[in-house]
Amino acid sequence: MTELIITEKPKTAQKIALALNPKAKKLSEKGIPYYELELNGKKVYVASAVGHIFTLKEKDKEKNKERKFPVFDIEWKPSYEVSKSSDYTKKYYNVLKKLSKKAEEFTVATDFDVEGEVIGYNIIRYIAEKPDAYRMKFSTLTKNELQKAYENKLKSLNWPSAYAGETRHILDWFYGINLSRALSSAVKKGGLFKILSTGRVQAPALKIVADKELEIRAFKPKKYYEIKLLLHKQKDFEAIHEEERIFEEEKAKKIYEKIKEEKKAIVIEKKSVKSKINPPVPFDLTTLQSEAYSLFKIKPSKTLEIAQELYVSGLISYPRTSSQQLPESINYKGILKQLKENEEYKNLAEELLKEKTLKPNNGKKTDPAHPAIYPTGLKQKLEGYEKKLYDLIVKRFLSTFSKPAIKETVTIKLEVKEEKFKAKGSTILEEGWMKFYKPYVKRKDELLPIIEEKEEIQIKKTKIEEKETQPPKRYTPASLVKELEKRGLGTKATRSSIIETLYERGYIKGESIEVTELGLETIKILEKYLPEIVDENLTRQFEKEMEEISNNPKKQKEVLEKAKKVITSVLEKFKTQEKTIGKELVESLRKEERKNTVFGKCPKDDGELILKKGKYGRFIACSNYPECTVTINVPNKGILKPTEKTCEYCGYPIAIIGNNKKNAKEMCINPNCPGKNKKVENSKEGTLCPKCKKGKLVLRKSSYGSFYGCSNYPKCKYTEKIQ
């Protein structure tokens, strides 16, 4: 008897092979590794796919050269036959095909989720040409769990997940291809060639950020006033007027005039409240992505990528989970004992192991396939973001088993000439779980001095501050992932990639997400001509129906037929106004292009300075060339963005220029700008280099501006920005 175990990634194949038999042989076919081992008297091969090695393709695409739509006649094909970018999958396909011919028994060991099930299902039916297979289920790639997963493997594929996953792929293809073809066709009829895209979840996601953008643009700030007291007893502290925001200018100034000369405030009330702060719940994927972005500014898609690497390395459990619960079956004590062997976590793990019972503060969210994310306890040397993310996961795991923190909040009320003020301070009396979650605890002690009722407190200063109400906060990639989850759009595995697609298509930009003119215009057109597509209720309904497929596979056909009807109906209406839609889209595309390429007025004539690309890279030139020969060399790489500002010294436009976001700054694009040659006040020229202590600092220039450098360059590469 010969068995073939199919995994999703090459590293997973290696882990499974060595877990089942440490003497497993590593073999290779045209550079693609696979493993051969003996187990219970039979020969076992372990080989991997490389993610999805099959994709959906339009049948007879060659006959549809005009890219007509809608199209629903599709089929699964090997990825390498459909896209050149997937050529690398062919070798993996061939290895699986070769080994399938030798095997009588098949076991799928891909990730135990919807995507993993589709990958395994396609390999079994199209490569192995079998109706079913055994199924391994595991959440970590540790030796013990892999051995148990093999010994207790399921006798069949997880069919509900396979059908639901396949339905999702087909639905996304129906929507994505047909709607994107419609938009691109409209643009072409508007006189421009540009590939535009939208999709089943992409359109509602864009609408969410577009609505926020319009809300921000429509926001009108309101002026208000805050009246504050700077008080002193042992130390300085502030109190604010009980109304906090006073919107009537006359009223605010009247209060201020009434009390501004007063030197004492009387304490009329003091309240002290102790409260518990419960430990955080274990990480699911969304909360991990949110926390990683908040702490390290790692994009959600990158967090998922790093977490996947940590999982494949056997360091954490499966990251694509919706669960916030850690079951006892994962062996809490065993993991803590393993973590104890790591010097970094030794003391914290030992402290928890002294507890009589270990019970995590589980959250409400569950996932039938996998528990919350947790460390396995295995040791491995990590660097960079992998180290940061792993440390965050370990500290979160440890903190969930600890006691609540105890916080004391003190509030005092003061009176000055019948005007009431309040001051608040808080401190952590018992750290509890916070000790285990350092340095990631978001806490700020604001202690008040010891104050008693009826006490008189010295007023050092009374101030009135004019402020404005602020517009709603923009989404970040992490908060948008959370919003999509809250609204039931997309899946834990796809939300971050949907956001990345919106960036790639030029619909959104910036870490604090701003919707471009193209994004706003696209949503405006979709809402006007294809309202069903941006309706998140329809998308959410399909998500629910796909969940139902998990319990009733027969419903797959019903869901797909419904989608066909919706898309056909929508596109019939679209085609009647295609030219109008095209003109509107083209106009928005040209507006967006101008916004990114026009830097301002040419100081020599009435032309515009426009970013262009030539044989030797990019440059800025006057639109009236050849009559006006103004050209400006700019860095070939890095950030180069127009602003609406002009230089006070020479009248040339000011642009944002830099190698990356960190060092990008506003500067005049004129290389001969007199402002760049001005003497720097408090110059450090001639002072001793703080690094090598031998050379002296000299003023140097680059295309990004002036800076100080060591005279011993290149032996000493010390540089210093000019403030």
Secondary structure, DSSP 8 states (H G I E B T S, - for coil): -EEEEEESSHHHHHHHHHHH-TT-EEEEETTEEEEEEEETTEEEEEEE--S--EEEEETTGGG-TT--S----EEEEEHHHH-GGGTTHHHHHHHHHHHHHH-SEEEEES-SSHHHHHHHHHHHHHTS--S--EE---SS--HHHHHHHHHT-BSS--HHHHHHHHHHHHHHHHHHHHHHHHHHHHHHHTT--------TTHHHHHHHHHHHHHHHHH----EEEEEEEEEESSSEEEEEETT--B--HHHHHHHHHHHTT--EEEEEEEEEEEEEE-----B-HHHHHHHHHHHH---HHHHHHHHHHHHHTTSB--S--------GGG-HHHHHHHHHTSTTTHHHHHHHHTSS-------S---SS---B-B--------HHHHHHHHHHHHHHHHHTS--EEEEEEEEEEEETTEEEEEEEEEEEE-GGGGTSTTS-----B------TT-EEEEEEEEEEEEE--------HHHHHHHHHHTT-S-TTTHHHHHHHHHHTTSEETTTTEE-HHHHHHHHHHHHH-HHHH-HHHHHHHHHHHHHHTT-TTHHHHHHHHHHHHHHHHHHHHHHTHHHHHHHHHHHHHHHHHHHHEEEE-SSSS-EEEEEEETTEEEEEETTTTT---EEE--SSSEEEEEEEE-TTT--EEEEEESSTTT-EEEES-TT-GGGGS--TT--TTSB-TTTSSSBEEEEEETTEEEEEETTTTT---EEE--
